[in-house]
Amino acid sequence: SLDYDVVNEQFYRANKLKPLNEVRSDFLVTFLQMIEDIQALSEDALFDPQYFTWRKGQPLYQIVEGSGYGHYAEHIEVIREWLSHPSSEV
């Protein structure tokens, strides 16, 4: 099982010294690619729990929520706080 705290820490360490404009640009490119990839999927691919065997009976849309809009919602307040004080570490 994936430890999201460990993954988040790895991403943080790899990117914490990047300038804000580069972080925002990377985010936008990744976000737009994710939207494009999701739009290319059929409804069955998103919602049928048996469509992808590697999902072991869980529909793909759960990853879309967890790694997309749900993930952003989970961290938005920390990001807003950091943006209001960009010289401090969060």
Residue pairs with C-beta under 8 A, 6 or more apart in sequence:
15 23
15 26
16 89
18 26
20 83
20 86
34 67
34 68
38 46
38 64
38 68
41 60
44 51
45 51
45 52
45 60
46 59
46 60
46 61
46 64
47 59
47 60
47 61
48 59
49 55
49 57
49 58
49 59
50 57
51 59
51 60
52 60
78 90
81 90
82 88
82 90
